[in-house]
Amino acid sequence: MAARTPPFARFEWMIAWRYLRARRAEGGVSVMTWISLIGITLAVFALIATLAVRSGFRAEFVDTILGANAHVTIYSAVHVTESGQATRAIDNFDEIAARVAAVPGVTRAAPLIRGQVLASNEGRNAGIELFGMSLEDLRGVPRVVDPETGRGDLERFDEGVAIGSGVARELNLDIGDRVRLILPDGVQTPFGPSPRINAYEVVYIFTAGRYDIDRTRIYMPFDEAQSYFNREGVADEIEIMVVNPERLEQILPEILRAGGERAMIWTWRDSAGSFLRALEVEDNVMFVILSILVLIAAMNIISGLIMLVKNKGRDIGILRTMGLTEGAVLRVFFICGASVGVIGTALGVVLGVLFAIYIDEVFSFVNYAMGGGVWDPSIRGIYALPAELRLYDVARAVGLSLGLSFIVTIFPARRAARMNPVEALRYE
């Protein structure tokens, strides 16, 4: 009777290591082993790199949304004024803002004037979204009031306007220059509406990190915006910032109650929800596609092991006649295949982590090699390719690679274990 040995005994590792180091005459096995190793490495690297970029892209996109836009906006339902005009203007905005600011979890509630105008300088024109708010409220917009990216003196905000860096570049503006803002229907005359044209000094230039914000946004003092848009005594919206935007739904009912009976709300998820859902679907699809890539790479292990089993048929017969059990033979070839999977996975993790850490340098090299213009912020919305390395993503990639490697190894290993030693040695 064959003697039983403890699982994964030392001699099983020695035999497996010997088989992995194929002799020159058995070079085909060695080549397949290297192909399997490289395939697993590249597949895991691609999976981790893609997941890191997708996570970074989502994090950067959400951060720019939450850092430069309201988490919640309160606006009014259409109502009729005493003069018989239908409007959405909020007349008691200070009272509503105070009530909303008192809601637990709300960090800021700011009345806002909002409108679209034409900006002009030196013969250049651009469509602009104009935001009117007080200096105190503007300080609560983190992506706009950033000392590392902003230029100028924000304390002089009441004397001029703050413009996005994209607006400044488009209109050739700098600190101290004057920009003309044109409102087509700004002034009512006996002959009909006439454009309102005012010139304002540029006192601050900000970079929010989103091309569509920096390219189209100008901030103006609240009182001046009321006068410019003929909104004296009213506000268009109330901009709200909260402590935890990701769990906004928990405090939305209280915010709605504080807003009054005509209050309606619009959240950051409403404005960007479709894009975030598209990103989530894309993440899932990319993970499935790259999982298939890992599976294809793992299938090379089967090819290599089948060749190894075929070449080692005589050795298997001798080992079995010497008393090696089927389980021991199975474990020997399982170690051969699993070792390739483990080493390839480890190398792929190292490459993927390095790619995520040094993505700026990698991207700069790619941009240089391609002659520039690889990343167009007007299309992507952000200025650089981000990457966020998350333990969850790395763990998913490692688990998938090791799981597939171990599973595909079992089948040729069982074939070797069930080989009849008499048949293996018949023609020897």
PLY file of the C-alpha trace (Angstrom):
ply
format ascii 1.0
element vertex 428
property float x
property float y
property float z
element edge 427
property int vertex1
property int vertex2
end_header
0.00 0.00 0.00
1.26 3.47 -0.84
2.35 5.44 2.18
0.34 8.54 2.96
2.24 11.79 3.13
1.21 15.15 4.62
-0.25 17.53 2.03
2.26 19.81 0.31
5.25 18.05 1.80
8.73 19.35 1.10
9.52 16.73 -1.56
6.37 17.77 -3.50
7.68 21.34 -3.68
11.10 20.04 -4.75
9.62 17.97 -7.58
7.40 20.85 -8.73
10.35 23.25 -8.74
12.38 20.72 -10.72
9.63 20.42 -13.34
9.30 24.19 -13.66
13.01 24.43 -14.49
12.72 22.45 -17.72
15.86 21.18 -19.37
16.92 22.43 -22.78
15.50 19.33 -24.45
12.12 20.19 -22.94
12.31 23.85 -23.88
8.67 23.90 -25.03
7.49 23.51 -21.45
9.74 26.33 -20.30
8.48 28.60 -23.11
4.84 27.92 -22.18
5.64 28.65 -18.55
7.14 32.03 -19.47
4.20 32.83 -21.76
1.76 32.02 -18.95
3.74 34.11 -16.48
3.94 37.14 -18.78
0.25 36.81 -19.71
-0.89 36.77 -16.08
1.41 39.67 -15.22
0.15 41.89 -18.03
-3.50 40.98 -17.42
-3.33 41.82 -13.70
-1.39 45.00 -14.47
-4.03 46.09 -17.00
-6.84 45.30 -14.57
-5.33 47.24 -11.66
-4.29 50.17 -13.86
-7.75 50.44 -15.40
-9.55 50.20 -12.07
-7.22 52.83 -10.57
-7.82 55.25 -13.45
-11.58 54.73 -13.35
-11.64 55.25 -9.56
-9.46 58.34 -9.89
-11.60 59.75 -12.67
-14.78 59.31 -10.64
-13.20 60.75 -7.50
-11.86 63.78 -9.38
-15.14 64.34 -11.17
-17.16 64.15 -7.96
-14.66 66.32 -6.10
-14.87 69.08 -8.68
-18.66 68.89 -8.64
-18.87 69.07 -4.86
-16.10 71.63 -4.56
-17.42 74.18 -7.05
-21.17 73.60 -7.15
-24.03 73.50 -4.67
-24.75 70.14 -3.10
-28.42 71.13 -2.98
-30.19 74.03 -4.66
-33.52 75.40 -3.46
-35.61 77.23 -6.00
-39.20 78.34 -5.95
-42.18 76.96 -7.79
-43.82 79.36 -10.21
-46.09 81.83 -8.40
-47.87 85.06 -9.28
-46.77 88.33 -7.71
-49.04 91.15 -6.56
-48.48 92.84 -9.92
-49.76 89.75 -11.72
-46.41 88.50 -13.04
-45.47 84.82 -12.93
-42.03 84.34 -11.39
-39.74 81.89 -9.61
-37.92 84.60 -7.63
-37.47 84.09 -3.88
-38.33 87.28 -1.96
-37.77 86.08 1.62
-34.41 84.52 0.80
-32.66 85.66 4.01
-35.29 83.99 6.17
-35.20 80.76 4.16
-31.40 80.70 4.14
-31.34 81.09 7.94
-33.80 78.23 8.43
-31.93 75.93 6.07
-28.56 76.77 7.65
-29.99 75.63 11.01
-30.68 72.11 9.67
-28.18 69.61 11.16
-25.65 68.60 8.52
-25.90 71.84 6.51
-22.70 73.90 6.47
-23.81 76.83 4.30
-26.97 78.27 2.75
-26.30 81.17 0.38
-28.78 83.26 -1.66
-27.76 83.32 -5.30
-28.43 85.36 -8.42
-27.83 83.44 -11.61
-28.00 84.37 -15.27
-26.33 84.10 -18.65
-24.53 87.03 -20.26
-22.03 87.78 -22.99
-18.50 88.69 -21.88
-16.30 90.77 -24.16
-12.73 92.05 -24.21
-10.52 93.29 -27.06
-12.92 92.03 -29.71
-13.21 88.57 -28.15
-16.59 87.30 -26.94
-17.70 84.35 -24.83
-20.99 83.10 -23.40
-20.78 83.26 -19.61
-22.81 81.97 -16.67
-22.86 84.74 -14.07
-23.24 83.93 -10.35
-24.06 86.68 -7.87
-23.23 85.97 -4.24
-21.69 87.70 -1.25
-17.98 87.51 -0.44
-18.70 85.55 2.73
-20.67 82.96 0.79
-18.05 82.79 -1.97
-15.42 81.87 0.63
-17.44 78.71 1.25
-16.83 77.40 -2.28
-13.59 75.44 -1.78
-12.65 74.81 -5.40
-13.03 78.50 -6.25
-11.36 79.99 -3.20
-8.15 77.95 -3.33
-4.94 79.86 -2.54
-2.85 77.31 -4.46
-4.69 77.78 -7.75
-6.30 81.22 -7.41
-4.67 84.53 -8.35
-5.52 88.04 -7.27
-7.03 89.61 -4.15
-10.31 88.03 -3.14
-10.79 90.69 -0.45
-11.46 93.18 -3.28
-14.32 91.04 -4.57
-16.89 93.77 -3.80
-15.00 96.07 -6.19
-15.08 93.80 -9.25
-15.62 90.21 -10.37
-13.93 86.81 -10.03
-13.52 84.92 -13.28
-12.50 81.39 -14.24
-9.05 80.75 -15.67
-10.63 79.50 -18.90
-12.56 82.77 -19.28
-9.36 84.72 -18.65
-7.52 82.71 -21.28
-10.34 82.93 -23.82
-10.76 86.70 -23.45
-7.09 87.51 -22.81
-7.80 88.92 -19.36
-5.55 89.30 -16.32
-5.78 90.77 -12.85
-6.63 94.48 -13.09
-8.17 94.28 -16.57
-11.79 95.24 -17.15
-14.28 92.85 -18.71
-17.49 94.01 -20.36
-20.63 92.05 -19.49
-23.55 92.38 -21.89
-27.13 91.50 -20.92
-29.30 91.57 -24.07
-32.59 92.51 -22.34
-31.15 94.45 -19.45
-32.85 97.82 -19.77
-36.46 98.56 -20.62
-36.90 101.70 -22.75
-39.93 103.29 -24.44
-38.68 101.65 -27.63
-38.38 98.18 -26.10
-35.65 96.25 -24.30
-32.08 97.46 -24.72
-28.81 95.71 -23.85
-27.16 96.51 -20.55
-23.40 96.84 -20.85
-21.29 97.20 -17.72
-17.52 96.95 -17.30
-16.01 95.32 -14.19
-12.46 94.98 -12.96
-11.06 91.46 -12.72
-9.89 91.13 -9.10
-9.56 87.34 -8.83
-8.95 84.44 -11.24
-9.77 80.92 -10.04
-9.16 77.40 -11.34
-11.81 74.96 -10.15
-10.29 71.96 -11.92
-13.19 71.47 -14.32
-12.82 72.86 -17.84
-16.54 73.55 -18.22
-16.56 75.58 -14.99
-13.35 77.53 -15.55
-14.36 78.29 -19.12
-17.87 79.62 -18.45
-18.18 81.01 -14.92
-17.90 84.51 -13.43
-18.77 85.52 -9.85
-20.17 88.97 -9.06
-21.10 90.57 -5.69
-24.69 89.72 -4.73
-25.96 93.31 -4.50
-24.43 94.23 -7.85
-25.92 91.12 -9.47
-29.37 92.05 -8.16
-29.06 95.46 -9.81
-27.50 94.11 -13.01
-30.26 91.51 -13.57
-33.11 93.72 -12.27
-33.62 91.38 -9.30
-33.80 93.99 -6.54
-35.02 92.46 -3.29
-35.12 88.86 -4.54
-32.84 85.88 -5.18
-33.04 83.23 -7.87
-31.85 80.28 -5.81
-30.41 79.27 -2.46
-27.16 77.32 -2.73
-26.62 74.75 0.04
-23.48 72.90 1.11
-23.69 69.90 3.45
-21.23 67.91 5.56
-21.66 64.59 3.75
-22.85 65.01 0.14
-22.68 61.25 -0.48
-25.46 60.74 2.10
-27.49 63.73 1.14
-30.78 61.86 1.02
-30.87 61.59 4.82
-31.39 65.33 5.34
-33.27 66.25 2.18
-36.74 66.10 3.85
-35.62 68.55 6.56
-34.10 70.89 3.98
-37.31 70.80 1.96
-39.40 71.63 5.03
-37.09 74.48 5.95
-37.40 75.85 2.41
-41.12 76.54 2.80
-44.24 75.50 0.93
-43.09 76.67 -2.51
-39.61 75.21 -2.20
-38.30 72.76 -4.78
-34.89 71.13 -4.64
-32.23 70.06 -7.13
-29.25 68.04 -5.89
-25.80 67.39 -7.28
-26.88 63.83 -8.04
-29.71 65.18 -10.21
-27.27 67.25 -12.27
-24.51 64.63 -12.52
-26.41 61.43 -11.77
-26.60 60.20 -15.36
-22.86 60.67 -15.82
-22.09 58.88 -12.54
-24.38 56.01 -13.49
-22.64 55.80 -16.85
-19.29 55.63 -15.06
-20.57 52.86 -12.81
-21.84 50.85 -15.77
-18.54 51.42 -17.58
-16.60 50.29 -14.51
-18.57 47.05 -14.35
-18.21 46.41 -18.07
-14.47 47.11 -17.99
-14.03 44.76 -15.04
-15.85 41.98 -16.91
-13.83 42.55 -20.10
-10.51 42.60 -18.25
-11.59 39.55 -16.24
-11.92 37.72 -19.54
-8.40 38.90 -20.35
-7.16 37.41 -17.08
-9.01 34.18 -17.87
-7.38 33.97 -21.30
-3.97 34.48 -19.69
-4.76 31.82 -17.10
-5.73 29.37 -19.85
-2.08 29.41 -20.94
-1.34 27.66 -17.66
-3.49 24.74 -18.81
-1.54 24.49 -22.05
1.76 24.55 -20.22
0.67 21.94 -17.67
-0.75 19.61 -20.32
2.59 19.73 -22.14
4.38 19.18 -18.84
2.20 16.18 -17.96
2.77 14.69 -21.41
6.54 15.14 -21.18
6.67 13.81 -17.62
4.54 10.71 -18.19
7.53 8.38 -17.58
8.44 10.26 -14.39
4.86 10.03 -13.14
4.82 6.28 -13.74
8.08 5.81 -11.84
6.93 8.00 -8.94
3.66 6.10 -8.70
5.43 2.72 -8.65
7.69 4.08 -5.90
4.64 4.71 -3.75
3.63 8.29 -4.55
-0.11 8.68 -4.10
-2.53 10.24 -6.59
-2.98 13.15 -4.19
0.76 13.79 -4.07
1.01 13.78 -7.88
-1.97 16.13 -8.10
-0.36 18.51 -5.61
2.96 18.48 -7.49
1.36 19.67 -10.72
-1.01 21.99 -8.86
2.05 23.67 -7.33
3.55 24.03 -10.81
0.52 25.83 -12.19
-0.34 27.79 -9.06
3.23 29.05 -8.74
3.01 30.62 -12.19
-0.29 32.27 -11.19
1.04 33.57 -7.88
4.29 34.96 -9.33
2.50 36.50 -12.32
-0.12 38.06 -10.03
2.54 39.51 -7.74
4.44 41.03 -10.65
1.21 42.42 -12.11
0.30 44.02 -8.77
3.72 45.66 -8.55
3.44 47.06 -12.07
-0.15 48.22 -11.52
0.68 49.95 -8.24
3.71 51.68 -9.77
1.59 52.83 -12.72
-1.01 54.35 -10.39
1.64 56.06 -8.24
3.64 57.48 -11.15
0.75 58.09 -13.53
1.68 61.76 -14.01
5.16 60.84 -15.18
3.83 58.02 -17.38
1.22 60.30 -18.91
3.78 63.05 -19.51
5.99 60.59 -21.35
3.07 59.33 -23.47
2.02 62.90 -24.23
5.59 63.77 -25.24
5.97 60.64 -27.36
2.68 61.37 -29.16
3.63 64.97 -29.82
1.20 66.49 -27.28
-2.54 66.95 -27.34
-3.32 63.45 -26.06
-5.65 64.78 -23.36
-8.22 67.39 -24.37
-9.79 68.96 -21.24
-12.64 70.42 -23.28
-13.78 66.85 -23.97
-12.73 65.09 -20.76
-13.84 67.93 -18.46
-10.75 67.68 -16.23
-7.20 68.76 -16.90
-5.21 65.58 -16.26
-5.61 61.82 -16.14
-6.17 60.91 -12.46
-5.61 57.59 -10.71
-6.74 56.51 -7.28
-5.28 53.28 -5.92
-7.86 51.56 -3.72
-7.22 48.45 -1.66
-10.60 47.06 -2.72
-9.69 47.23 -6.41
-6.29 45.62 -5.84
-7.89 42.88 -3.74
-10.46 42.21 -6.49
-7.75 41.91 -9.11
-5.60 39.63 -6.94
-8.55 37.45 -5.94
-9.71 37.08 -9.53
-6.26 36.22 -10.85
-5.39 33.73 -8.13
-8.84 32.17 -8.21
-8.74 31.59 -11.97
-5.13 30.38 -11.83
-5.90 27.83 -9.13
-9.10 26.63 -10.83
-7.59 26.05 -14.28
-4.61 24.27 -12.70
-6.78 21.59 -11.12
-7.85 19.92 -14.40
-4.42 19.01 -15.86
-3.19 18.18 -12.34
-6.04 15.66 -11.93
-5.19 14.19 -15.31
-1.62 13.63 -14.15
-2.77 12.12 -10.86
-5.08 9.64 -12.58
-2.46 8.48 -15.06
-2.03 4.71 -14.96
1.63 3.95 -14.15
1.50 0.75 -16.22
0.34 2.64 -19.31
2.92 5.38 -18.63
5.79 2.84 -18.57
4.54 0.39 -21.21
6.71 1.73 -24.03
9.69 2.74 -21.89
0 1
1 2
2 3
3 4
4 5
5 6
6 7
7 8
8 9
9 10
10 11
11 12
12 13
13 14
14 15
15 16
16 17
17 18
18 19
19 20
20 21
21 22
22 23
23 24
24 25
25 26
26 27
27 28
28 29
29 30
30 31
31 32
32 33
33 34
34 35
35 36
36 37
37 38
38 39
39 40
40 41
41 42
42 43
43 44
44 45
45 46
46 47
47 48
48 49
49 50
50 51
51 52
52 53
53 54
54 55
55 56
56 57
57 58
58 59
59 60
60 61
61 62
62 63
63 64
64 65
65 66
66 67
67 68
68 69
69 70
70 71
71 72
72 73
73 74
74 75
75 76
76 77
77 78
78 79
79 80
80 81
81 82
82 83
83 84
84 85
85 86
86 87
87 88
88 89
89 90
90 91
91 92
92 93
93 94
94 95
95 96
96 97
97 98
98 99
99 100
100 101
101 102
102 103
103 104
104 105
105 106
106 107
107 108
108 109
109 110
110 111
111 112
112 113
113 114
114 115
115 116
116 117
117 118
118 119
119 120
120 121
121 122
122 123
123 124
124 125
125 126
126 127
127 128
128 129
129 130
130 131
131 132
132 133
133 134
134 135
135 136
136 137
137 138
138 139
139 140
140 141
141 142
142 143
143 144
144 145
145 146
146 147
147 148
148 149
149 150
150 151
151 152
152 153
153 154
154 155
155 156
156 157
157 158
158 159
159 160
160 161
161 162
162 163
163 164
164 165
165 166
166 167
167 168
168 169
169 170
170 171
171 172
172 173
173 174
174 175
175 176
176 177
177 178
178 179
179 180
180 181
181 182
182 183
183 184
184 185
185 186
186 187
187 188
188 189
189 190
190 191
191 192
192 193
193 194
194 195
195 196
196 197
197 198
198 199
199 200
200 201
201 202
202 203
203 204
204 205
205 206
206 207
207 208
208 209
209 210
210 211
211 212
212 213
213 214
214 215
215 216
216 217
217 218
218 219
219 220
220 221
221 222
222 223
223 224
224 225
225 226
226 227
227 228
228 229
229 230
230 231
231 232
232 233
233 234
234 235
235 236
236 237
237 238
238 239
239 240
240 241
241 242
242 243
243 244
244 245
245 246
246 247
247 248
248 249
249 250
250 251
251 252
252 253
253 254
254 255
255 256
256 257
257 258
258 259
259 260
260 261
261 262
262 263
263 264
264 265
265 266
266 267
267 268
268 269
269 270
270 271
271 272
272 273
273 274
274 275
275 276
276 277
277 278
278 279
279 280
280 281
281 282
282 283
283 284
284 285
285 286
286 287
287 288
288 289
289 290
290 291
291 292
292 293
293 294
294 295
295 296
296 297
297 298
298 299
299 300
300 301
301 302
302 303
303 304
304 305
305 306
306 307
307 308
308 309
309 310
310 311
311 312
312 313
313 314
314 315
315 316
316 317
317 318
318 319
319 320
320 321
321 322
322 323
323 324
324 325
325 326
326 327
327 328
328 329
329 330
330 331
331 332
332 333
333 334
334 335
335 336
336 337
337 338
338 339
339 340
340 341
341 342
342 343
343 344
344 345
345 346
346 347
347 348
348 349
349 350
350 351
351 352
352 353
353 354
354 355
355 356
356 357
357 358
358 359
359 360
360 361
361 362
362 363
363 364
364 365
365 366
366 367
367 368
368 369
369 370
370 371
371 372
372 373
373 374
374 375
375 376
376 377
377 378
378 379
379 380
380 381
381 382
382 383
383 384
384 385
385 386
386 387
387 388
388 389
389 390
390 391
391 392
392 393
393 394
394 395
395 396
396 397
397 398
398 399
399 400
400 401
401 402
402 403
403 404
404 405
405 406
406 407
407 408
408 409
409 410
410 411
411 412
412 413
413 414
414 415
415 416
416 417
417 418
418 419
419 420
420 421
421 422
422 423
423 424
424 425
425 426
426 427
